[in-house]
Amino acid sequence: MAVFDVDNMISRLLNVGMAGGRLTTQVGEEELHRVCQKAKEVFISQSSLIEVDPPLVVCGDIHGQVPAAVC
């Protein structure tokens, strides 16, 4: 199996729309599967939580879930 070159893939995707740059000719099905597999490996290898030291300010939309945001 060839070495996966994500930088090359990104470059090709950025050129979609240029002459001859149709998406289906730039990225094949096997390459998409390899991207998904690599992403899965990265997500599995990393923790989904991090520890932070107080004080901490979180800015964002809580979508009306105030009780869930107040600990």
N, CA, C and O atoms as a DFTB+ gen file, in Angstrom:
284 C
 N C O
     1  1       0.851      -1.181       0.000
     2  2       0.000       0.000       0.000
     3  2       0.897       1.244       0.000
     4  3       1.878       1.314       0.740
     5  1       0.554       2.196      -0.818
     6  2       1.330       3.432      -0.932
     7  2       1.146       4.299       0.311
     8  3       0.144       4.189       1.017
     9  1       2.116       5.151       0.562
    10  2       2.034       6.092       1.678
    11  2       0.919       7.086       1.390
    12  3       0.802       7.599       0.277
    13  1       0.108       7.350       2.397
    14  2      -1.008       8.282       2.225
    15  2      -0.499       9.706       2.385
    16  3       0.072      10.052       3.419
    17  1      -0.705      10.534       1.364
    18  2      -0.220      11.912       1.355
    19  2      -1.410      12.867       1.441
    20  3      -1.968      13.272       0.421
    21  1      -1.789      13.218       2.661
    22  2      -2.961      14.070       2.854
    23  2      -2.733      15.469       2.301
    24  3      -3.679      16.103       1.834
    25  1      -1.506      15.963       2.343
    26  2      -1.225      17.296       1.795
    27  2      -1.489      17.340       0.295
    28  3      -2.016      18.326      -0.220
    29  1      -1.124      16.274      -0.399
    30  2      -1.385      16.195      -1.834
    31  2      -2.884      16.175      -2.105
    32  3      -3.360      16.820      -3.040
    33  1      -3.622      15.439      -1.292
    34  2      -5.074      15.366      -1.464
    35  2      -5.706      16.737      -1.237
    36  3      -6.580      17.147      -2.001
    37  1      -5.277      17.442      -0.206
    38  2      -5.807      18.781       0.069
    39  2      -5.522      19.708      -1.099
    40  3      -6.389      20.483      -1.503
    41  1      -4.329      19.635      -1.638
    42  2      -3.969      20.467      -2.790
    43  2      -4.882      20.181      -3.976
    44  3      -5.347      21.104      -4.645
    45  1      -5.136      18.908      -4.234
    46  2      -6.027      18.549      -5.344
    47  2      -7.448      19.036      -5.097
    48  3      -8.118      19.497      -6.021
    49  1      -7.912      18.935      -3.850
    50  2      -9.267      19.400      -3.535
    51  2      -9.389      20.909      -3.690
    52  3     -10.426      21.410      -4.124
    53  1      -8.333      21.633      -3.337
    54  2      -8.363      23.086      -3.495
    55  2      -8.390      23.496      -4.960
    56  3      -8.790      24.614      -5.285
    57  1      -7.968      22.604      -5.844
    58  2      -7.957      22.902      -7.271
    59  2      -9.220      22.451      -7.996
    60  3      -9.325      22.613      -9.211
    61  1     -10.183      21.885      -7.263
    62  2     -11.457      21.521      -7.890
    63  2     -12.079      22.794      -8.433
    64  3     -12.125      23.811      -7.739
    65  1     -12.548      22.747      -9.643
    66  2     -13.108      23.930     -10.286
    67  2     -12.159      24.515     -11.309
    68  3     -12.573      25.269     -12.190
    69  1     -10.879      24.166     -11.194
    70  2      -9.914      24.575     -12.207
    71  2     -10.100      23.656     -13.418
    72  3     -10.881      22.707     -13.358
    73  1      -9.410      23.925     -14.482
    74  2      -9.528      23.106     -15.691
    75  2      -9.272      21.636     -15.366
    76  3      -8.211      21.282     -14.853
    77  1     -10.243      20.790     -15.666
    78  2     -10.103      19.353     -15.429
    79  2     -10.194      18.960     -13.973
    80  3      -9.841      17.836     -13.615
    81  1     -10.657      19.854     -13.130
    82  2     -10.666      19.598     -11.699
    83  2     -11.987      19.114     -11.149
    84  3     -12.444      19.606     -10.117
    85  1     -12.611      18.160     -11.815
    86  2     -13.856      17.609     -11.275
    87  2     -13.547      16.799     -10.018
    88  3     -12.525      16.116      -9.948
    89  1     -14.424      16.877      -9.038
    90  2     -14.188      16.209      -7.757
    91  2     -13.981      14.709      -7.936
    92  3     -13.107      14.123      -7.297
    93  1     -14.779      14.086      -8.799
    94  2     -14.665      12.636      -8.962
    95  2     -13.360      12.224      -9.624
    96  3     -12.944      11.072      -9.499
    97  1     -12.709      13.139     -10.322
    98  2     -11.411      12.802     -10.913
    99  2     -10.271      13.157      -9.967
   100  3      -9.137      12.730     -10.187
   101  1     -10.547      13.923      -8.928
   102  2      -9.516      14.352      -7.988
   103  2      -9.349      13.396      -6.814
   104  3      -8.236      13.181      -6.336
   105  1     -10.452      12.827      -6.354
   106  2     -10.411      11.963      -5.171
   107  2     -11.216      10.705      -5.468
   108  3     -12.408      10.764      -5.769
   109  1     -10.543       9.580      -5.378
   110  2     -11.210       8.314      -5.643
   111  2     -11.832       7.720      -4.390
   112  3     -11.571       8.168      -3.273
   113  1     -12.655       6.709      -4.596
   114  2     -13.357       6.064      -3.488
   115  2     -12.378       5.454      -2.480
   116  3     -12.571       5.585      -1.271
   117  1     -11.336       4.792      -2.972
   118  2     -10.358       4.177      -2.069
   119  2      -9.660       5.232      -1.210
   120  3      -9.408       5.019      -0.024
   121  1      -9.356       6.364      -1.827
   122  2      -8.687       7.433      -1.086
   123  2      -9.606       8.005      -0.006
   124  3      -9.148       8.326       1.091
   125  1     -10.888       8.133      -0.306
   126  2     -11.844       8.609       0.703
   127  2     -11.932       7.634       1.871
   128  3     -12.012       8.047       3.028
   129  1     -11.916       6.348       1.565
   130  2     -11.931       5.344       2.632
   131  2     -10.684       5.474       3.508
   132  3     -10.759       5.324       4.728
   133  1      -9.547       5.750       2.887
   134  2      -8.302       5.902       3.647
   135  2      -8.359       7.131       4.549
   136  3      -7.875       7.089       5.680
   137  1      -8.944       8.221       4.062
   138  2      -9.097       9.428       4.888
   139  2      -9.970       9.119       6.099
   140  3      -9.639       9.489       7.226
   141  1     -11.083       8.438       5.858
   142  2     -11.986       8.093       6.966
   143  2     -11.288       7.184       7.974
   144  3     -11.445       7.364       9.182
   145  1     -10.527       6.217       7.492
   146  2      -9.813       5.307       8.384
   147  2      -8.775       6.056       9.213
   148  3      -8.660       5.826      10.417
   149  1      -8.023       6.946       8.579
   150  2      -7.020       7.735       9.309
   151  2      -7.687       8.625      10.354
   152  3      -7.194       8.742      11.476
   153  1      -8.806       9.254       9.989
   154  2      -9.528      10.106      10.935
   155  2     -10.018       9.282      12.121
   156  3      -9.920       9.714      13.270
   157  1     -10.541       8.102      11.836
   158  2     -11.017       7.215      12.898
   159  2      -9.874       6.865      13.854
   160  3     -10.054       6.883      15.072
   161  1      -8.698       6.547      13.301
   162  2      -7.537       6.219      14.133
   163  2      -7.149       7.391      15.033
   164  3      -6.823       7.199      16.204
   165  1      -7.186       8.597      14.487
   166  2      -6.834       9.785      15.277
   167  2      -7.850       9.996      16.390
   168  3      -7.471      10.226      17.539
   169  1      -9.147       9.920      16.061
   170  2     -10.183      10.131      17.073
   171  2     -10.094       9.089      18.183
   172  3     -10.264       9.425      19.355
   173  1      -9.834       7.851      17.840
   174  2      -9.735       6.791      18.846
   175  2      -8.510       6.987      19.736
   176  3      -8.549       6.671      20.925
   177  1      -7.426       7.505      19.168
   178  2      -6.184       7.652      19.930
   179  2      -6.190       8.840      20.886
   180  3      -5.331       8.934      21.762
   181  1      -7.148       9.744      20.725
   182  2      -7.166      10.950      21.546
   183  2      -8.321      10.920      22.540
   184  3      -9.383      10.362      22.267
   185  1      -8.093      11.522      23.675
   186  2      -9.123      11.613      24.698
   187  2     -10.233      12.559      24.251
   188  3      -9.982      13.542      23.554
   189  1     -11.450      12.255      24.657
   190  2     -12.565      13.133      24.305
   191  2     -12.759      14.243      25.336
   192  3     -13.558      15.156      25.127
   193  1     -12.028      14.164      26.446
   194  2     -12.119      15.178      27.498
   195  2     -10.731      15.707      27.824
   196  3      -9.728      15.016      27.646
   197  1     -10.690      16.942      28.302
   198  2      -9.431      17.515      28.768
   199  2      -9.650      18.086      30.159
   200  3     -10.760      18.491      30.504
   201  1      -8.603      18.119      30.946
   202  2      -8.671      18.748      32.261
   203  2      -8.172      20.174      32.132
   204  3      -7.146      20.434      31.502
   205  1      -8.913      21.095      32.739
   206  2      -8.523      22.505      32.724
   207  2      -8.503      23.014      34.156
   208  3      -9.228      22.510      35.015
   209  1      -7.678      24.001      34.405
   210  2      -7.581      24.593      35.735
   211  2      -8.526      25.782      35.837
   212  3      -8.602      26.596      34.917
   213  1      -9.256      25.888      36.966
   214  2     -10.128      27.045      37.157
   215  2      -9.310      28.289      37.416
   216  3      -8.147      28.155      37.797
   217  1      -9.820      29.469      37.240
   218  2     -11.167      29.742      36.735
   219  2     -11.231      29.538      35.223
   220  3     -10.225      29.645      34.522
   221  1     -12.428      29.244      34.745
   222  2     -12.634      28.969      33.336
   223  2     -13.893      29.685      32.878
   224  3     -14.932      29.603      33.533
   225  1     -13.803      30.373      31.777
   226  2     -14.961      31.044      31.191
   227  2     -15.257      30.368      29.865
   228  3     -14.379      30.238      29.012
   229  1     -16.510      29.935      29.699
   230  2     -16.925      29.300      28.453
   231  2     -17.896      30.228      27.759
   232  3     -18.901      30.631      28.344
   233  1     -17.609      30.564      26.538
   234  2     -18.495      31.412      25.744
   235  2     -19.115      30.564      24.650
   236  3     -18.423      29.797      23.980
   237  1     -20.410      30.702      24.474
   238  2     -21.066      29.946      23.410
   239  2     -22.556      29.884      23.640
   240  3     -23.070      30.433      24.615
   241  1     -23.233      29.225      22.754
   242  2     -24.681      29.077      22.808
   243  2     -25.021      27.775      23.520
   244  3     -24.561      26.706      23.119
   245  1     -25.827      27.863      24.577
   246  2     -26.204      26.653      25.307
   247  2     -27.578      26.147      24.882
   248  3     -28.097      25.193      25.463
   249  1     -28.170      26.780      23.871
   250  2     -29.454      26.352      23.300
   251  2     -30.531      26.179      24.368
   252  3     -31.309      25.226      24.318
   253  1     -30.578      27.085      25.321
   254  2     -31.628      27.064      26.327
   255  2     -31.427      26.052      27.436
   256  3     -32.301      25.910      28.290
   257  1     -30.323      25.351      27.457
   258  2     -30.091      24.318      28.458
   259  2     -29.337      24.883      29.659
   260  3     -28.253      24.413      30.005
   261  1     -29.932      25.908      30.295
   262  2     -29.282      26.556      31.434
   263  2     -29.019      25.573      32.574
   264  3     -27.920      25.587      33.128
   265  1     -29.973      24.721      32.952
   266  2     -29.684      23.786      34.052
   267  2     -28.482      22.885      33.762
   268  3     -27.742      22.535      34.681
   269  1     -28.282      22.512      32.521
   270  2     -27.151      21.656      32.169
   271  2     -25.838      22.426      32.235
   272  3     -24.782      21.832      32.450
   273  1     -25.895      23.746      32.052
   274  2     -24.681      24.560      32.042
   275  2     -24.255      24.976      33.442
   276  3     -23.086      25.294      33.660
   277  1     -25.179      24.979      34.392
   278  2     -24.870      25.397      35.758
   279  2     -24.535      24.158      36.571
   280  3     -25.388      23.302      36.804
   281  1     -23.288      24.072      36.999
   282  2     -22.858      22.889      37.769
   283  2     -22.715      23.234      39.224
   284  3     -22.362      22.374      40.031
